[in-house]
Amino acid sequence: MSRKLAKMNELDQAAFTEALGWVFEHSPWVAEKAWVNQPFHSISELHRTMVHVVQEADLNEKLALLRAHPDLAGRVQMADASVKEQAGAGLHQLSREEHEEFLLLNKTYTDKFEFPFIMAVKGQNKESIKQMLKKRLQNGPEAELKEALEQIYKIALFRLEDFLNA
């Protein structure tokens, strides 16, 4: 168990939520509800618990979680973690034409599914992200809801690992 995880286990619910509420984008309720399952013996156990919280949420809560995510390659205010993740994939260095293409694809996606395109971009590049966006536009609503949540779970795991192993 990492020292940081051990410290997380010592926190009260409010402090735990403050410390980890950012892991699921603008959705501190996930950390708040996961806290009751302390102590966590590993990052993967904490992650599984947080995923379970989301899986047990009602559809409106899940949609709110999805809608809390920024558009990829967007220019709106983002959480620090999202800024770093997108920069790591090169999305902060798009040409004007590439940016316009991402804007159009994002709009098409959001119009179809009513939430933004979400992808764990760690280890990806702008071309692989664009191709995946185009591919996922072919999904039906139920399949895409499931895929978007799976991507959120991956993002959360990356964030937990980066934070708790630092």
OpenMM code with the backbone's topology and positions (N, CA, C; nanometers):
from openmm import Vec3, app, unit

residues = "MET SER ARG LYS LEU ALA LYS MET ASN GLU LEU ASP GLN ALA ALA PHE THR GLU ALA LEU GLY TRP VAL PHE GLU HIS SER PRO TRP VAL ALA GLU LYS ALA TRP VAL ASN GLN PRO PHE HIS SER ILE SER GLU LEU HIS ARG THR MET VAL HIS VAL VAL GLN GLU ALA ASP LEU ASN GLU LYS LEU ALA LEU LEU ARG ALA HIS PRO ASP LEU ALA GLY ARG VAL GLN MET ALA ASP ALA SER VAL LYS GLU GLN ALA GLY ALA GLY LEU HIS GLN LEU SER ARG GLU GLU HIS GLU GLU PHE LEU LEU LEU ASN LYS THR TYR THR ASP LYS PHE GLU PHE PRO PHE ILE MET ALA VAL LYS GLY GLN ASN LYS GLU SER ILE LYS GLN MET LEU LYS LYS ARG LEU GLN ASN GLY PRO GLU ALA GLU LEU LYS GLU ALA LEU GLU GLN ILE TYR LYS ILE ALA LEU PHE ARG LEU GLU ASP PHE LEU ASN ALA".split()
positions = [
    Vec3(0.0844, -0.1174, 0.0000),
    Vec3(0.0000, 0.0000, 0.0000),
    Vec3(0.0894, 0.1243, 0.0000),
    Vec3(0.0578, 0.2187, -0.0872),
    Vec3(0.1359, 0.3425, -0.0922),
    Vec3(0.1098, 0.4260, 0.0329),
    Vec3(0.2049, 0.5105, 0.0646),
    Vec3(0.1888, 0.5988, 0.1815),
    Vec3(0.0693, 0.6912, 0.1634),
    Vec3(0.0523, 0.7397, 0.0417),
    Vec3(-0.0606, 0.8298, 0.0174),
    Vec3(-0.1934, 0.7581, 0.0379),
    Vec3(-0.2023, 0.6332, -0.0072),
    Vec3(-0.3262, 0.5584, 0.0128),
    Vec3(-0.3506, 0.5363, 0.1616),
    Vec3(-0.2463, 0.5040, 0.2357),
    Vec3(-0.2600, 0.4877, 0.3807),
    Vec3(-0.3122, 0.6167, 0.4437),
    Vec3(-0.2632, 0.7304, 0.3966),
    Vec3(-0.3112, 0.8590, 0.4486),
    Vec3(-0.4573, 0.8827, 0.4109),
    Vec3(-0.4960, 0.8418, 0.2903),
    Vec3(-0.6358, 0.8569, 0.2488),
    Vec3(-0.7281, 0.7791, 0.3430),
    Vec3(-0.6821, 0.6626, 0.3865),
    Vec3(-0.7616, 0.5786, 0.4762),
    Vec3(-0.7820, 0.6418, 0.6135),
    Vec3(-0.6981, 0.7367, 0.6491),
    Vec3(-0.7081, 0.8029, 0.7795),
    Vec3(-0.7996, 0.9251, 0.7768),
    Vec3(-0.8408, 0.9677, 0.6602),
    Vec3(-0.9188, 1.0905, 0.6469),
    Vec3(-1.0659, 1.0689, 0.6801),
    Vec3(-1.1286, 1.1743, 0.7334),
    Vec3(-1.2736, 1.1684, 0.7504),
    Vec3(-1.3376, 1.1867, 0.6126),
    Vec3(-1.4689, 1.1718, 0.6063),
    Vec3(-1.5365, 1.1728, 0.4771),
    Vec3(-1.5168, 1.3046, 0.4018),
    Vec3(-1.5267, 1.4156, 0.4707),
    Vec3(-1.5116, 1.5453, 0.4037),
    Vec3(-1.3705, 1.5625, 0.3472),
    Vec3(-1.2698, 1.5267, 0.4247),
    Vec3(-1.1309, 1.5403, 0.3783),
    Vec3(-1.1007, 1.4421, 0.2653),
    Vec3(-1.1529, 1.3207, 0.2748),
    Vec3(-1.1358, 1.2197, 0.1700),
    Vec3(-1.1972, 1.2707, 0.0395),
    Vec3(-1.3179, 1.3259, 0.0504),
    Vec3(-1.3866, 1.3792, -0.0673),
    Vec3(-1.3096, 1.4964, -0.1261),
    Vec3(-1.2562, 1.5808, -0.0407),
    Vec3(-1.1751, 1.6937, -0.0868),
    Vec3(-1.0491, 1.6442, -0.1583),
    Vec3(-0.9874, 1.5402, -0.1037),
    Vec3(-0.8616, 1.4883, -0.1595),
    Vec3(-0.8815, 1.4142, -0.2910),
    Vec3(-0.9933, 1.3425, -0.3056),
    Vec3(-1.0129, 1.2565, -0.4234),
    Vec3(-1.1372, 1.2911, -0.5060),
    Vec3(-1.2048, 1.3971, -0.4710),
    Vec3(-1.3274, 1.4330, -0.5419),
    Vec3(-1.3075, 1.4693, -0.6875),
    Vec3(-1.1865, 1.5022, -0.7253),
    Vec3(-1.1540, 1.5421, -0.8628),
    Vec3(-1.1301, 1.4224, -0.9553),
    Vec3(-1.1139, 1.3030, -0.8998),
    Vec3(-1.0779, 1.1857, -0.9807),
    Vec3(-1.1837, 1.1586, -1.0876),
    Vec3(-1.3100, 1.1680, -1.0502),
    Vec3(-1.4198, 1.1604, -1.1465),
    Vec3(-1.4617, 1.3052, -1.1729),
    Vec3(-1.4362, 1.3521, -1.2919),
    Vec3(-1.4467, 1.4928, -1.3324),
    Vec3(-1.5673, 1.5656, -1.2733),
    Vec3(-1.5404, 1.6652, -1.1903),
    Vec3(-1.6442, 1.7500, -1.1306),
    Vec3(-1.7565, 1.6675, -1.0665),
    Vec3(-1.7230, 1.5530, -1.0108),
    Vec3(-1.8224, 1.4632, -0.9507),
    Vec3(-1.7720, 1.4102, -0.8169),
    Vec3(-1.7577, 1.4972, -0.7171),
    Vec3(-1.7052, 1.4534, -0.5875),
    Vec3(-1.7944, 1.3528, -0.5156),
    Vec3(-1.9191, 1.3396, -0.5587),
    Vec3(-2.0109, 1.2443, -0.4964),
    Vec3(-1.9586, 1.1011, -0.5066),
    Vec3(-1.8773, 1.0728, -0.6070),
    Vec3(-1.8231, 0.9368, -0.6212),
    Vec3(-1.7280, 0.9072, -0.5055),
    Vec3(-1.6358, 0.9962, -0.4792),
    Vec3(-1.5427, 0.9777, -0.3667),
    Vec3(-1.6179, 0.9778, -0.2342),
    Vec3(-1.7137, 1.0668, -0.2214),
    Vec3(-1.7910, 1.0773, -0.0976),
    Vec3(-1.8601, 0.9446, -0.0642),
    Vec3(-1.9214, 0.8832, -0.1637),
    Vec3(-1.9911, 0.7559, -0.1410),
    Vec3(-1.8940, 0.6391, -0.1253),
    Vec3(-1.7790, 0.6460, -0.1892),
    Vec3(-1.6799, 0.5376, -0.1780),
    Vec3(-1.6169, 0.5340, -0.0392),
    Vec3(-1.6068, 0.6478, 0.0265),
    Vec3(-1.5397, 0.6604, 0.1560),
    Vec3(-1.5901, 0.5579, 0.2578),
    Vec3(-1.7183, 0.5276, 0.2569),
    Vec3(-1.7757, 0.4375, 0.3586),
    Vec3(-1.7160, 0.2971, 0.3522),
    Vec3(-1.6478, 0.2643, 0.2460),
    Vec3(-1.5888, 0.1308, 0.2296),
    Vec3(-1.4432, 0.1235, 0.2738),
    Vec3(-1.3928, 0.2266, 0.3398),
    Vec3(-1.2556, 0.2243, 0.3914),
    Vec3(-1.2392, 0.1128, 0.4933),
    Vec3(-1.1202, 0.0650, 0.5161),
    Vec3(-0.9952, 0.1058, 0.4515),
    Vec3(-0.9763, 0.0358, 0.3173),
    Vec3(-0.9033, 0.1011, 0.2301),
    Vec3(-0.8679, 0.0452, 0.1002),
    Vec3(-0.7255, -0.0072, 0.1096),
    Vec3(-0.7046, -0.1307, 0.0663),
    Vec3(-0.5735, -0.1945, 0.0786),
    Vec3(-0.4874, -0.1793, -0.0461),
    Vec3(-0.5489, -0.1307, -0.1540),
    Vec3(-0.4743, -0.1108, -0.2782),
    Vec3(-0.5457, -0.0057, -0.3621),
    Vec3(-0.4730, 0.0483, -0.4565),
    Vec3(-0.5330, 0.1438, -0.5490),
    Vec3(-0.6426, 0.0751, -0.6295),
    Vec3(-0.6192, -0.0485, -0.6690),
    Vec3(-0.7208, -0.1184, -0.7483),
    Vec3(-0.8482, -0.1414, -0.6670),
    Vec3(-0.8353, -0.1660, -0.5374),
    Vec3(-0.9548, -0.1818, -0.4533),
    Vec3(-1.0317, -0.0499, -0.4438),
    Vec3(-0.9604, 0.0592, -0.4243),
    Vec3(-1.0244, 0.1907, -0.4215),
    Vec3(-1.0926, 0.2179, -0.5551),
    Vec3(-1.0241, 0.1896, -0.6638),
    Vec3(-1.0807, 0.2120, -0.7970),
    Vec3(-1.2064, 0.1276, -0.8174),
    Vec3(-1.2001, -0.0001, -0.7832),
    Vec3(-1.3180, -0.0870, -0.7984),
    Vec3(-1.4362, -0.0331, -0.7182),
    Vec3(-1.4087, 0.0158, -0.5994),
    Vec3(-1.5151, 0.0705, -0.5153),
    Vec3(-1.5768, 0.1941, -0.5798),
    Vec3(-1.4934, 0.2811, -0.6323),
    Vec3(-1.5444, 0.4021, -0.6969),
    Vec3(-1.6246, 0.3671, -0.8229),
    Vec3(-1.5770, 0.2710, -0.8991),
    Vec3(-1.6506, 0.2258, -1.0175),
    Vec3(-1.7861, 0.1698, -0.9754),
    Vec3(-1.7883, 0.0925, -0.8689),
    Vec3(-1.9142, 0.0357, -0.8196),
    Vec3(-2.0131, 0.1465, -0.7808),
    Vec3(-1.9631, 0.2527, -0.7197),
    Vec3(-2.0491, 0.3664, -0.6848),
    Vec3(-2.1170, 0.4202, -0.8108),
    Vec3(-2.0412, 0.4374, -0.9173),
    Vec3(-2.0981, 0.4886, -1.0423),
    Vec3(-2.1955, 0.3870, -1.1014),
    Vec3(-2.1588, 0.2606, -1.1006),
    Vec3(-2.2468, 0.1581, -1.1573),
    Vec3(-2.3808, 0.1519, -1.0847),
    Vec3(-2.3798, 0.1795, -0.9550),
    Vec3(-2.5028, 0.1761, -0.8758),
    Vec3(-2.5832, 0.3061, -0.8859),
    Vec3(-2.5264, 0.4078, -0.9447),
    Vec3(-2.5960, 0.5359, -0.9596),
    Vec3(-2.7113, 0.5214, -1.0586),
    Vec3(-2.8085, 0.6105, -1.0454),
    Vec3(-2.9183, 0.6062, -1.1416),
    Vec3(-2.8743, 0.6711, -1.2733),
    Vec3(-2.9558, 0.6561, -1.3742),
    Vec3(-2.9201, 0.7044, -1.5079),
    Vec3(-2.8928, 0.8545, -1.5079),
    Vec3(-2.9723, 0.9320, -1.4358),
    Vec3(-2.9505, 1.0771, -1.4331),
    Vec3(-2.8151, 1.1124, -1.3732),
    Vec3(-2.7731, 1.0418, -1.2685),
    Vec3(-2.6412, 1.0660, -1.2092),
    Vec3(-2.5299, 1.0282, -1.3069),
    Vec3(-2.5478, 0.9169, -1.3762),
    Vec3(-2.4477, 0.8757, -1.4753),
    Vec3(-2.4367, 0.9784, -1.5876),
    Vec3(-2.5517, 1.0258, -1.6351),
    Vec3(-2.5494, 1.1260, -1.7417),
    Vec3(-2.4855, 1.2560, -1.6936),
    Vec3(-2.5118, 1.2947, -1.5693),
    Vec3(-2.4488, 1.4152, -1.5141),
    Vec3(-2.2972, 1.3976, -1.5080),
    Vec3(-2.2523, 1.2783, -1.4705),
    Vec3(-2.1087, 1.2489, -1.4680),
    Vec3(-2.0494, 1.2616, -1.6081),
    Vec3(-2.1147, 1.2035, -1.7061),
    Vec3(-2.0663, 1.2121, -1.8440),
    Vec3(-2.0625, 1.3572, -1.8912),
    Vec3(-2.1672, 1.4314, -1.8594),
    Vec3(-2.1774, 1.5697, -1.9068),
    Vec3(-2.0824, 1.6642, -1.8343),
    Vec3(-2.0235, 1.6188, -1.7243),
    Vec3(-1.9253, 1.7007, -1.6517),
    Vec3(-1.7898, 1.7017, -1.7215),
    Vec3(-1.7710, 1.6123, -1.8180),
    Vec3(-1.6433, 1.6043, -1.8901),
    Vec3(-1.6375, 1.7092, -2.0004),
    Vec3(-1.5186, 1.7653, -2.0227),
    Vec3(-1.5033, 1.8646, -2.1299),
    Vec3(-1.4930, 1.7960, -2.2657),
    Vec3(-1.5228, 1.8718, -2.3700),
    Vec3(-1.4974, 1.8221, -2.5052),
    Vec3(-1.3477, 1.8043, -2.5231),
    Vec3(-1.3080, 1.6963, -2.5884),
    Vec3(-1.1670, 1.6801, -2.6230),
    Vec3(-1.1301, 1.7863, -2.7250),
    Vec3(-1.0159, 1.8470, -2.7039),
    Vec3(-0.9645, 1.9535, -2.7906),
    Vec3(-1.0489, 2.0799, -2.7819),
    Vec3(-1.1315, 2.0901, -2.6785),
    Vec3(-1.2111, 2.2107, -2.6588),
    Vec3(-1.1261, 2.3218, -2.6002),
    Vec3(-1.1803, 2.4394, -2.5971),
    Vec3(-1.1064, 2.5543, -2.5450),
    Vec3(-1.1723, 2.6085, -2.4177),
    Vec3(-1.2627, 2.5310, -2.3584),
    Vec3(-1.3302, 2.5757, -2.2370),
    Vec3(-1.2442, 2.5455, -2.1155),
    Vec3(-1.2812, 2.6056, -2.0031),
    Vec3(-1.2107, 2.5815, -1.8777),
    Vec3(-1.2238, 2.4337, -1.8407),
    Vec3(-1.1110, 2.3695, -1.8119),
    Vec3(-1.1098, 2.2276, -1.7767),
    Vec3(-1.0419, 2.2087, -1.6428),
    Vec3(-1.0723, 2.0966, -1.5798),
    Vec3(-1.0014, 2.0583, -1.4584),
    Vec3(-0.8540, 2.0384, -1.4929),
    Vec3(-0.7669, 2.0634, -1.3958),
    Vec3(-0.6224, 2.0504, -1.4187),
    Vec3(-0.5850, 1.9144, -1.4758),
    Vec3(-0.6467, 1.8078, -1.4229),
    Vec3(-0.6149, 1.6730, -1.4708),
    Vec3(-0.6487, 1.6590, -1.6187),
    Vec3(-0.7620, 1.7138, -1.6617),
    Vec3(-0.8006, 1.7057, -1.8030),
    Vec3(-0.7044, 1.7834, -1.8916),
    Vec3(-0.6618, 1.8997, -1.8447),
    Vec3(-0.5664, 1.9800, -1.9218),
    Vec3(-0.4391, 1.8997, -1.9463),
    Vec3(-0.3850, 1.8385, -1.8417),
    Vec3(-0.2614, 1.7598, -1.8539),
    Vec3(-0.2809, 1.6391, -1.9449),
    Vec3(-0.3944, 1.5697, -1.9292),
    Vec3(-0.4193, 1.4502, -2.0102),
    Vec3(-0.4298, 1.4858, -2.1581),
    Vec3(-0.5045, 1.5917, -2.1879),
    Vec3(-0.5209, 1.6305, -2.3276),
    Vec3(-0.3901, 1.6832, -2.3869),
    Vec3(-0.3131, 1.7560, -2.3079),
    Vec3(-0.1833, 1.8045, -2.3562),
    Vec3(-0.0907, 1.6874, -2.3860),
    Vec3(-0.0952, 1.5843, -2.3025),
    Vec3(-0.0118, 1.4662, -2.3232),
    Vec3(-0.0419, 1.3953, -2.4541),
    Vec3(-0.1646, 1.4110, -2.5028),
    Vec3(-0.2039, 1.3500, -2.6297),
    Vec3(-0.1860, 1.4462, -2.7474),
    Vec3(-0.1338, 1.5646, -2.7208),
    Vec3(-0.1098, 1.6603, -2.8278),
    Vec3(-0.2304, 1.7429, -2.8683),
    Vec3(-0.3372, 1.7368, -2.7902),
    Vec3(-0.4587, 1.8085, -2.8289),
    Vec3(-0.4492, 1.9592, -2.8049),
    Vec3(-0.3463, 2.0025, -2.7377),
    Vec3(-0.3266, 2.1463, -2.7158),
    Vec3(-0.2460, 2.2100, -2.8296),
    Vec3(-0.2009, 2.1292, -2.9242),
    Vec3(-0.1182, 2.1789, -3.0348),
    Vec3(-0.1823, 2.1524, -3.1707),
    Vec3(-0.3132, 2.1572, -3.1771),
    Vec3(-0.3809, 2.1337, -3.3038),
    Vec3(-0.3695, 2.2559, -3.3941),
    Vec3(-0.3593, 2.2299, -3.5241),
    Vec3(-0.3677, 2.3402, -3.6200),
    Vec3(-0.5118, 2.3919, -3.6186),
    Vec3(-0.5342, 2.5058, -3.6791),
    Vec3(-0.6696, 2.5617, -3.6849),
    Vec3(-0.7644, 2.4637, -3.7537),
    Vec3(-0.7185, 2.4019, -3.8621),
    Vec3(-0.8022, 2.3077, -3.9361),
    Vec3(-0.8334, 2.1835, -3.8517),
    Vec3(-0.7322, 2.1325, -3.7821),
    Vec3(-0.7541, 2.0161, -3.6959),
    Vec3(-0.8508, 2.0499, -3.5832),
    Vec3(-0.8346, 2.1686, -3.5259),
    Vec3(-0.9230, 2.2108, -3.4181),
    Vec3(-1.0670, 2.2207, -3.4677),
    Vec3(-1.0856, 2.2783, -3.5852),
    Vec3(-1.2200, 2.2897, -3.6424),
    Vec3(-1.2800, 2.1523, -3.6693),
    Vec3(-1.1980, 2.0581, -3.7156),
    Vec3(-1.2479, 1.9221, -3.7395),
    Vec3(-1.2904, 1.8569, -3.6083),
    Vec3(-1.2102, 1.8716, -3.5032),
    Vec3(-1.2481, 1.8174, -3.3725),
    Vec3(-1.3768, 1.8825, -3.3216),
    Vec3(-1.3896, 2.0134, -3.3399),
    Vec3(-1.5119, 2.0817, -3.2966),
    Vec3(-1.6342, 2.0241, -3.3664),
    Vec3(-1.6237, 2.0021, -3.4971),
    Vec3(-1.7356, 1.9472, -3.5736),
    Vec3(-1.7674, 1.8044, -3.5292),
    Vec3(-1.6646, 1.7216, -3.5141),
    Vec3(-1.6864, 1.5837, -3.4692),
    Vec3(-1.7456, 1.5806, -3.3282),
    Vec3(-1.6936, 1.6648, -3.2392),
    Vec3(-1.7478, 1.6714, -3.1033),
    Vec3(-1.8943, 1.7136, -3.1044),
    Vec3(-1.9280, 1.8126, -3.1861),
    Vec3(-2.0667, 1.8590, -3.1939),
    Vec3(-2.1571, 1.7488, -3.2475),
    Vec3(-2.1129, 1.6808, -3.3511),
    Vec3(-2.1912, 1.5707, -3.4074),
    Vec3(-2.2145, 1.4634, -3.3018),
    Vec3(-2.1100, 1.4301, -3.2288),
    Vec3(-2.1189, 1.3288, -3.1229),
    Vec3(-2.2154, 1.3739, -3.0131),
    Vec3(-2.1979, 1.4960, -2.9640),
    Vec3(-2.2826, 1.5462, -2.8558),
    Vec3(-2.4279, 1.5572, -2.9005),
    Vec3(-2.4510, 1.5997, -3.0226),
    Vec3(-2.5879, 1.6065, -3.0747),
    Vec3(-2.6519, 1.4681, -3.0782),
    Vec3(-2.5743, 1.3679, -3.1113),
    Vec3(-2.6275, 1.2316, -3.1209),
    Vec3(-2.6502, 1.1684, -2.9838),
    Vec3(-2.5544, 1.1820, -2.8925),
    Vec3(-2.5601, 1.1081, -2.7658),
    Vec3(-2.5986, 1.1932, -2.6446),
    Vec3(-2.5977, 1.3241, -2.6593),
    Vec3(-2.6352, 1.4177, -2.5523),
    Vec3(-2.5366, 1.4195, -2.4357),
    Vec3(-2.4135, 1.3810, -2.4623),
    Vec3(-2.3013, 1.3982, -2.3701),
    Vec3(-2.1753, 1.4042, -2.4558),
    Vec3(-2.0669, 1.4610, -2.4013),
    Vec3(-1.9453, 1.4771, -2.4824),
    Vec3(-1.8724, 1.3449, -2.5062),
    Vec3(-1.7946, 1.3417, -2.6119),
    Vec3(-1.7087, 1.2274, -2.6403),
    Vec3(-1.6048, 1.2171, -2.5299),
    Vec3(-1.5952, 1.1000, -2.4700),
    Vec3(-1.5019, 1.0775, -2.3596),
    Vec3(-1.4106, 0.9622, -2.3974),
    Vec3(-1.2811, 0.9859, -2.3804),
    Vec3(-1.1824, 0.8828, -2.4104),
    Vec3(-1.0633, 0.9006, -2.3174),
    Vec3(-1.0154, 0.7914, -2.2643),
    Vec3(-0.8920, 0.7940, -2.1855),
    Vec3(-0.7783, 0.8158, -2.2847),
    Vec3(-0.7242, 0.9367, -2.2876),
    Vec3(-0.6290, 0.9738, -2.3925),
    Vec3(-0.4838, 0.9449, -2.3569),
    Vec3(-0.4581, 0.8972, -2.2373),
    Vec3(-0.3204, 0.8657, -2.1987),
    Vec3(-0.2654, 0.7604, -2.2950),
    Vec3(-0.1496, 0.7891, -2.3532),
    Vec3(-0.0879, 0.6968, -2.4482),
    Vec3(-0.1430, 0.7074, -2.5894),
    Vec3(-0.2342, 0.8002, -2.6125),
    Vec3(-0.2938, 0.8186, -2.7447),
    Vec3(-0.2343, 0.9435, -2.8098),
    Vec3(-0.2682, 0.9639, -2.9370),
    Vec3(-0.2297, 1.0862, -3.0067),
    Vec3(-0.3523, 1.1411, -3.0782),
    Vec3(-0.3382, 1.2604, -3.1336),
    Vec3(-0.4559, 1.3259, -3.1918),
    Vec3(-0.5189, 1.2436, -3.3035),
    Vec3(-0.4384, 1.1728, -3.3802),
    Vec3(-0.4934, 1.0935, -3.4909),
    Vec3(-0.5715, 0.9728, -3.4391),
    Vec3(-0.5170, 0.9016, -3.3412),
    Vec3(-0.5884, 0.7845, -3.2874),
    Vec3(-0.7170, 0.8273, -3.2172),
    Vec3(-0.7146, 0.9433, -3.1535),
    Vec3(-0.8346, 0.9947, -3.0866),
    Vec3(-0.9411, 1.0290, -3.1903),
    Vec3(-0.9004, 1.0971, -3.2961),
    Vec3(-0.9952, 1.1342, -3.4016),
    Vec3(-1.0562, 1.0101, -3.4657),
    Vec3(-0.9746, 0.9091, -3.4926),
    Vec3(-1.0269, 0.7863, -3.5533),
    Vec3(-1.1255, 0.7159, -3.4598),
    Vec3(-1.0956, 0.7138, -3.3301),
    Vec3(-1.1865, 0.6512, -3.2343),
    Vec3(-1.3173, 0.7296, -3.2244),
    Vec3(-1.3098, 0.8604, -3.2291),
    Vec3(-1.4303, 0.9425, -3.2254),
    Vec3(-1.5191, 0.9084, -3.3450),
    Vec3(-1.4594, 0.9014, -3.4623),
    Vec3(-1.5358, 0.8665, -3.5827),
    Vec3(-1.5974, 0.7270, -3.5703),
    Vec3(-1.5209, 0.6326, -3.5176),
    Vec3(-1.5705, 0.4954, -3.5019),
    Vec3(-1.6877, 0.4902, -3.4039),
    Vec3(-1.6725, 0.5590, -3.2915),
    Vec3(-1.7770, 0.5533, -3.1894),
    Vec3(-1.9029, 0.6287, -3.2293),
    Vec3(-1.8931, 0.7181, -3.3248),
    Vec3(-2.0132, 0.7827, -3.3773),
    Vec3(-2.1074, 0.6812, -3.4418),
    Vec3(-2.0549, 0.5640, -3.4765),
    Vec3(-2.1370, 0.4594, -3.5380),
    Vec3(-2.2139, 0.3775, -3.4342),
    Vec3(-2.1792, 0.3910, -3.3062),
    Vec3(-2.2470, 0.3155, -3.2001),
    Vec3(-2.3900, 0.3628, -3.1805),
    Vec3(-2.4712, 0.2739, -3.1251),
    Vec3(-2.6041, 0.3117, -3.0802),
    Vec3(-2.5951, 0.3747, -2.9420),
    Vec3(-2.7032, 0.4378, -2.8955),
    Vec3(-2.7005, 0.5083, -2.7666),
    Vec3(-2.6636, 0.4201, -2.6471),
    Vec3(-2.7176, 0.3013, -2.6387),
    Vec3(-2.6898, 0.2141, -2.5243),
    Vec3(-2.5436, 0.1693, -2.5225),
    Vec3(-2.4935, 0.1298, -2.6378),
    Vec3(-2.3537, 0.0862, -2.6470),
    Vec3(-2.2593, 0.2019, -2.6158),
    Vec3(-2.2942, 0.3215, -2.6606),
    Vec3(-2.2050, 0.4355, -2.6372),
    Vec3(-2.2086, 0.4816, -2.4922),
    Vec3(-2.3230, 0.4727, -2.4283),
    Vec3(-2.3299, 0.5036, -2.2851),
    Vec3(-2.2364, 0.4108, -2.2084),
    Vec3(-2.2417, 0.2834, -2.2402),
    Vec3(-2.1550, 0.1850, -2.1745),
    Vec3(-2.0073, 0.2148, -2.2031),
    Vec3(-1.9746, 0.2445, -2.3283),
    Vec3(-1.8350, 0.2722, -2.3651),
    Vec3(-1.7845, 0.3997, -2.2988),
    Vec3(-1.8665, 0.5036, -2.2951),
    Vec3(-1.8247, 0.6292, -2.2316),
    Vec3(-1.7956, 0.6072, -2.0833),
    Vec3(-1.8790, 0.5290, -2.0157),
    Vec3(-1.8540, 0.4992, -1.8742),
    Vec3(-1.7256, 0.4184, -1.8578),
    Vec3(-1.7022, 0.3222, -1.9461),
    Vec3(-1.5775, 0.2443, -1.9391),
    Vec3(-1.4559, 0.3355, -1.9555),
    Vec3(-1.4662, 0.4334, -2.0428),
    Vec3(-1.3560, 0.5280, -2.0614),
    Vec3(-1.3349, 0.6119, -1.9351),
    Vec3(-1.4435, 0.6512, -1.8710),
    Vec3(-1.4330, 0.7262, -1.7450),
    Vec3(-1.3639, 0.6414, -1.6391),
    Vec3(-1.3954, 0.5131, -1.6345),
    Vec3(-1.3310, 0.4251, -1.5359),
    Vec3(-1.1798, 0.4174, -1.5619),
    Vec3(-1.1409, 0.4125, -1.6892),
    Vec3(-0.9976, 0.4105, -1.7232),
    Vec3(-0.9304, 0.5411, -1.6819),
    Vec3(-0.9958, 0.6521, -1.7120),
    Vec3(-0.9413, 0.7831, -1.6744),
    Vec3(-0.9215, 0.7889, -1.5235),
    Vec3(-1.0215, 0.7435, -1.4491),
    Vec3(-1.0136, 0.7463, -1.3024),
    Vec3(-0.8979, 0.6610, -1.2520),
    Vec3(-0.8772, 0.5444, -1.3117),
    Vec3(-0.7660, 0.4589, -1.2693),
    Vec3(-0.6321, 0.5278, -1.2959),
    Vec3(-0.6166, 0.5857, -1.4138),
    Vec3(-0.4929, 0.6588, -1.4443),
    Vec3(-0.4699, 0.7705, -1.3424),
    Vec3(-0.5743, 0.8439, -1.3112),
    Vec3(-0.5614, 0.9552, -1.2167),
    Vec3(-0.5256, 0.9055, -1.0768),
    Vec3(-0.5924, 0.8001, -1.0319),
    Vec3(-0.5609, 0.7449, -0.8996),
    Vec3(-0.4166, 0.6961, -0.8937),
    Vec3(-0.3747, 0.6227, -0.9957),
    Vec3(-0.2368, 0.5715, -0.9976),
    Vec3(-0.1357, 0.6856, -0.9972),
    Vec3(-0.1587, 0.7854, -1.0805),
    Vec3(-0.0655, 0.8986, -1.0866),
    Vec3(-0.0593, 0.9719, -0.9532),
    Vec3(-0.1733, 0.9944, -0.8920),
    Vec3(-0.1795, 1.0709, -0.7676),
    Vec3(-0.1257, 0.9916, -0.6489),
    Vec3(-0.1673, 0.8681, -0.6356),
    Vec3(-0.1322, 0.7907, -0.5165),
    Vec3(0.0064, 0.7278, -0.5241),
    Vec3(0.0628, 0.7205, -0.6430),
    Vec3(0.1992, 0.6672, -0.6574),
    Vec3(0.3040, 0.7770, -0.6689),
    Vec3(0.2609, 0.9019, -0.6676),
    Vec3(0.3555, 1.0146, -0.6830),
    Vec3(0.4404, 1.0328, -0.5585),
] * unit.nanometer
topology = app.Topology()
chain = topology.addChain("A")
for resn in residues:
    res = topology.addResidue(resn, chain)
    for name in ("N", "CA", "C"):
        topology.addAtom(name, app.Element.getBySymbol(name[0]), res)
